[in-house]
Amino acid sequence: MHRDIKAGNILLDRDGHVYLSDYGVSATLKKGYKRASLVGTPKWMAPEVCSQEGHDERADIWSLGITAIELAHGHPPHNNLQPL
């Protein structure tokens, strides 16, 4: 799991190839297990990460969705709110 997908961690080269960077908080995950650590950038975190209920690779899919909104609008949803 990457655990910090956001536009700032997506790189493009001159040929249009896309690369994911910054694996500082990434982690491996065995099938059927979850992680309970609170890592990532708050506005891109899935609800289960924020609540520390336990998360798996689906949290990256949430972050990718927030990133798509960020790329379309120039900022993530609820950008005016401060993290708690």
PyMOL commands that set and color helices and strands:
alter all, ss='L'
color gray80, all
select helices_A, chain A and resi 7-9+42-44+47-50+58-73
alter helices_A, ss='H'
color red, helices_A
select strands_A, chain A and resi 10-12+18-20
alter strands_A, ss='S'
color yellow, strands_A
deselect
rebuild
show_as cartoon
